[in-house]
Amino acid sequence: MSSRRGKQGISFGYKQLNRRGNNLQSTPKEFLNYDNEQYIDFSPQNISTNKKRLRESSTPKFNKSKKFKQDNNTSYLNSPDFHMLTDELLNHYNKAKQLESTFTLKWKLCEDIFSMFVGIVPNLGVYLVGSSANGFATEDTDADICIVISSYPIDQKREAVKFLEIMRRALRKKIFAGACDLIRARVPILRFTDYATRLRCDVNINNITGIRNTDLLRFYAETDPRVAPLVLILKTWAKFHNINDASQKTLSSYSLTLMCLFYLQAIVILFLS
């Protein structure tokens, strides 16, 4: 499959990417496997409106303690110190966030990888995923790339590793990258640094969940302009305190992001109630 250049960008396999990110709308229904998955029905008739029952089943025990009191005083939100803190956090976000030019370089890297393998892999798909594409990246965030070689699940221990080995040899042959390290994790990763851009890259094969998660998190980032700054600042804080590395039995960047999003969702529910 050859790439198609146009106003929207280049078509990579199943999905068209544009200069501002990924677009899953053009992914075939069978690729997302909707028909084979069971979904919870959240229609009004299937949601319990029994407040007493809901309160008994979901309220943590400490909420029932006499010592537990909810502070409804929000006057501090209008204090000068609070506004000063907000300004400082936003200034940090604007300085640390990924530049548009850096995103363009990562996009170009996806194009180069696509060009290398499109002639030998039918229905090839190359996706920029993770923080680089979902709106939560800093300027030094690695480029996470997912290569889709099949619309069906593959054996990560054999098929994915085999393709990454082929890719490693191809990158070295074309003097495309320096040291290429194959990390045999649950989802194997090929890690290398691009010579031309000096970008650090992590490539995985057929991690479809990562593609979906990228699109979902980008939706959250675009829903409210406060989301991305808060997530990025939380990740910066965690990195400073060395608690952002899952390999060292601390929290992954993705876990921190989900915790932050859940907090924001809980705050909305609290104020609405």
ABEGO torsion letter per residue (X at the ends): XBBBBBAAEBBBEABBBBAAEBBAAABBAAAAGAAABBBBBABAAABBABAAAAAAAABBAAAABAABBBBABAAAAABAAAAAAAAAAAAAAAAABBBAAAAAAAAAAAAAAAAAAAAABBGBBBBBBEAAAAGABBAABBBBBBBBABABBBBAAAAAAAAAAAAAAAAAAAGABBBBBBBBBABBBBBBBBAAAGBBBBBBBGBAAAAAAAAAAAAAAAABAAAAAAAAAAAAAAAAAGAABAAAGBBBAAAAAAAAAAAAAAAAAAAAX
